[in-house]
């Protein structure tokens, strides 16, 4: 497997051989040692040495195969950390939490690499692979690589609504007293309210998931066309629609947003823009503009990052793209405003950000994933897959905990 290609079977990632470099990893080891000496964490090597600025209450990381890990991290700084965890070359000690361990790193992402070495970014960055472009065919393959893994897999760690996006908790009550199902339904209702969905509203949903939003919109009396590129999601969503007796109001389609015709009073899209790719953002927003009826409203839920970080990472290939979301790219609010202004008559008229809610959502997913692992492994997923998903969920949780990532409801309307 080349460094710029995704695993042929994402349920069994191929980590390949540990790279060999002239420095044999000493540079990566020195940089990590310098880094942990200023972070509230501890790092232990097999000889019992413990370094880091943390104390006895701080997360404890363990480097279990130092020769392999330092060489891997040095060869591929953006991908090596996650691959090293997948390979078992490092981990967290008993009693420490992976999300807690990654949070201090997420808090200083822009400064992880010393400034004198940032000039070498182009040398170590891997270009986005052409095979992951979100063409009509490419989008279907990229979506299938993640969402068609197994409906049973997702059912084991998601809540009963089968909602795979950030929940929205009630700020008036302690989050610990709120179920994830209630918070997810609250989120869905907030999207529908922002888009003005009521009885008789013609709704287009770009990105079905497993059908919860379509069901709740139809329960309001709306007529819903919902689009997905995942055959697994479509099958379960249609089953849920039939079971609810709402098949006359909901049309679940295996269809790309670029292929839709019609006119809709409301368009909603929850955490789908991240799968569009920067190259196709103009097409995505142009489709919303073309399909939205006069006086209509669109609401998208989008994961966001700061514009400077977006500019710094937009053209480089990372661990998440290689192993979790091929073809994915997180936008900035500035980028969304610029694209929608340049290519459509739509403008972002309201922004409701709630990043900390995503951190809590991810924490609960990860806890449930760990609890349900015996049932998940019975589906055919192995230990490498387990570590891959543990790292993915904890990595994202740390990003939202520190504000490196955010999530928001963006309301789009036409200028008067």
N, C-alpha and C positions, 0 to 999 in steps of 0.2 A: 504494500500500500504506500503510495506516495504521500508526502506531507500535505498536499493540497487536495486529497480525495477523501470522501466520506466512506465509512465502513460499508461494505456491501450489505451486511446484515446488522442493523443497529442494535439488535438484541444480543449480539455477541461481538462487541467491538474488537478489532485487531489493532493492538497497540504497536505492533512492529518491533524491530530490534532497538535496543537502547543505543542512541547515537554515540559515536566516538569522536571527540574533538581533541586537538593538541593539548589543551589545558586540562583535560580529563575532569572537568567540573569544578576546578578550584576557584575559578572566577565566580560562578554561581554561588558556591559555598561562602565565599567572602562577602558577596553582596547581601545574601540572606542574613548572615551573621551581623552585618552592619545594620540591617533593617530591624531585626528583632531586638537589637540592643536599645531601640527607642520606642518599642511597642509594648503594651501591657499583655504580653503573652510569654510563654516559656517554650523552649525547643530542646528536646533531649535526643542525643545520638546513642547508638548502640553501646558505646563505651561508658555510658552513664553521665557524660558531660551535659549539663543543663545551662543554656544561655538565654538571654532575653531580659527585658525590663520588668516582666511581670513578677508577682509574688505568689504565695502558695494558693491563692484563690483564683489565679488567672488560668485561662485555658492552657493545657499542656499538649504540644504537638510532639510527635515521635517520628524521627527519620529512621526507618527500619532497614532500608537498603541504600546507604548513603552513596556508594559508588555509582549505582544506576541512577538514582534520583538526581544527583548534582549534574551528571552528564546530560540527562534528559532535559532538565530545566535550563541548562546553559544552551543547548541546541535549539530549543523552542520555548522561549520565555512565556509566550502567550498561551501555549497549549500544554507545555510540560507539567505545570502544576496540577492541572486536572488529570492528565494522563498518569502522572506519578501516583495520584490517589487511587485511580482505577486499578493500577498495577500492584497496589499494596506497598509501594515504596515508602510511603509516609501515611500517617493517620493521626488520630487524636487518642490520647490515653484514656483509659477507663475513668469515668467521672467527668470528663470534659465533653463539650458539645461542639460539633463541627461548625455550626452557625456562629457560635460565640468566638471560635478560633479564627474564622475568616473575616469577622467584622472589623477588627483593627486594620487589616490589610485593605479592605474596601474603603475605609475612611480616608486613606492616603493614596488612593490609586494614582492620581496625577504625579505623585512624587516617589512611586515605587522604584523607578529607575533614576539614578542620579543624573542631574542635568548634563554633565560632561558626556555621559553615555547615550543620552537621548538622540544625539546626532546620528547614531548607528541604527535608529529605528527601522529605516528602510532596508538595512541589511538582514535583520531578523524577522521582519514582518513577512507574512505569506499573503500573496494576492488572493482575492476572492476567486474561487474556481468558476470557470465559465459554465460548468455543468450545473451549477446551482442558480443560474439566472432564472428569474421567475417569468419565463415565457408561458404560454398556455400549457405546453407539455411539462416544462420544468416545474411550474407551480404544483401540478398534480403529483409529481414525484416527490417534491420537497414536503408537501403536506402528508403524503402517505408514509414517509419515513418516520414521522413522529405520531401522527394521530391514528394511523392504522395499525399500530403495534398490537393492540388488543383492547376491546371495550372492557373486558374483565379486569385487565390491569388497572385501568383508570377507575373502575368502579370500586376497587379495593381501597383506594386512598382518597377519592373525592367524597363529598357529602352526597346525600340521596338526590339532590338536584342535578348531579353530574355537571356542575359548573366549574370550568377550568380557566378561571380568570379571577382577578382580585375581588374579594368580598368587600362590602361596605358596612362597617359596624355602626351601631347607634351610639353617638357620642354622649348621650344622656345616661347611659348605663355602663357599668364595667364590662369590658370585652369578655372577661372570663365567664360572665353570666350569660353570654349570648352564644347560641349554636351557630356553626358555620352555615347551616342551611338557611337559618333566618337572615344572616348577614348577606348571603348570596341573593336571596329573594329581594332583600332591601336594595341591593345594587341593581338588579334587573329592573325593579320598579323605578329607580332613580333615572335609569337610561330611558325607559318608556315615558316617564313624566317629562324629561328634558326634550324629547322628540314630539311631545304632544299627542301621544297615542291614546285614543279613546274608542268608543264604539263606532264602527264603520270606517275607521282609519285604514287606508291602504299602506301596509308596511312592507318595506324591503329590508331583510336582514342579510348582511354580508358576513358570513361566518356563522354557521348554525351551532357549532359545538354539538351537544347532545340534546338540544331542543328546548331548554328551559325558558329562554326568552320568548321563543315563538309560542310556547304554551301559555305563558303569562299574558302575552299580547292578545292571543286569541280569547283568553278568559275575559278580557275587557271588551270583547266583541269586535276586535280588529280583524282584518283580512291580511294574512301574512304569506309572503313569498320569502323563503329562507334558503340561502345558498351555501353549499359546502363542496369541497373537493375530496372529502374523506368518505370512502364507501362505508367504512365501519360506523362513522358518526351518523351518516344518512340512514343506515338501516335501523339503528337504535332510536334515532329521533322520530322516524316514521312510526315505529312500534309504540313509542310513548304518546304520539299524537293520536293514534288509533285507540289506544287504551283510555285516553281522556275523552274520547268521543268528539274530537275537534278537527277531524279530517276534512270537514267542509270549509274550515276557515284557514287551514295551514297547508301550504304546498312546499314540501321539502325537495329541493332540486340539487342534483349533482351537476353544478354549473358554475363557470367562472364569472366573476362580476363584469368582465369585459364583454360577455356574450348576452347580457340581459337586455330586454326591451320592455318598455312600459312606462308608466307614470305612477309615482308613489307619493303619498302625503307625508310620509315619514320614512327616513332611512337610518338604520342603526347598525353599528358594527363594533363588536366588543373584542378588543385585542387581536384584531386581524391585520391592522396596518403593519405590524411588526413582521409579517410574512410576505409583504408586498415587494419589498426591495426598492431602494432609492430610484433605480432606473424606471420603475413603473409607478411611482407616486403620482406623477402627472395623470396617468391613465386612471388610477384609482379615484382621485378627486374629480377628474373630468366625468367619470361614470356616475358618481354621486350627483354632480351638477346636472348632467343630462337626464337622469332618471327622477330627480326631485321635482315634484309638481310645483307650480307657482304658489307661493305662500307656505311651502312645506319647510320642514326642519329636519336636520340630520344631527345625530349624536353618535360620536365614536368614543370608545374607551381605549386610550392609548398608553402604553408604557413609554416613558420619556427619559431622556438624559439631557444634561446641560449641552448647550450648543458647542462650546469649545471641545468637550469630550467627543461629541458627535463628529466634529470636523477631524479630530485626531485619530478616530478609529474607523471611520466610514468605509475605508478601502482595504482594511486588513482582516485577515481570517483568524477567528478566535476559536477557543475550545467549544463554546456553546454552538457556534455555527457548524463545527465539524461533527459533533456528536449528538446534539439535541435538536436544533432548528436550522437545518440547511437552508440557505437562501434568506435567512432572517437578518433584519437590521432594525435597531431601535432608533426612532427619530428624536429630534428635539422639537420643542414647541415652536421655536423660531423657524426651523425647517418646514414644519407643517404650515405655518402662516405664509411663508414665502411661496411655497408650491401652490397652495390654494389660491393665493392672490394672483399669481402669475398665470395660472392655467384655468381658473374658473371665476364665476361670479359669486362664489361662496366666501364668507369671512367667518373666522372664529369669533363668535359673539359672547361666549361664556366659557370659563375654565374652572372646573372644580377638581382640585388635586387632593389625593388621599393616599400618598405613598406608604405611610406607616401601616395602613390597613393591609397592604400587600405583604409586608413583612410578617404580620400575624397570620395571614392566610397561608403563606408558604411554611411557616413554622408548624401549623396544624397538619398540612399535607405531609410534611416530612415525618412528623411523629406517627401519623397514621400509616405511612408507607413502611416504617420500621416495624410497627406493630403487626402489620399484615404480611410481612415478608414470607412467612411459611406458606401462606396461601398463594402469594405471587410467584414464588419459586416453583410451586407445583404447576404453574402455567408454562414452565419451560425457560424461565429467565435465570441466568446464572449469577455468580458472585461478582463478576466484573460489571455486569449490568446493574447490580445493586449499588456498588460503589459509585458507578457513573451517575445514577439518579440521586444518591445521597449528596454527592458533590454539587450537582445541578441545583437541587432545591436549596441547599445551604448557601451556595454561592449567590443565588438570586436573593435569598432572604437577607444576606449581609448587605447587598447593594441597596435594598430598600430601607434597611435599618439605619444606614448611614446617610441616606439622601443622595447617594451616587445615582440611584434610579428613582423615578417617581412614576405615578400613574394618575391619569386624570380623565374626567368626562369633558369632552370638547363639544360644545354646541356650535353648529354651523348653520348660518342663515344667509340669505341674499341681502345685499345692501338695498335699501329703499330706492 
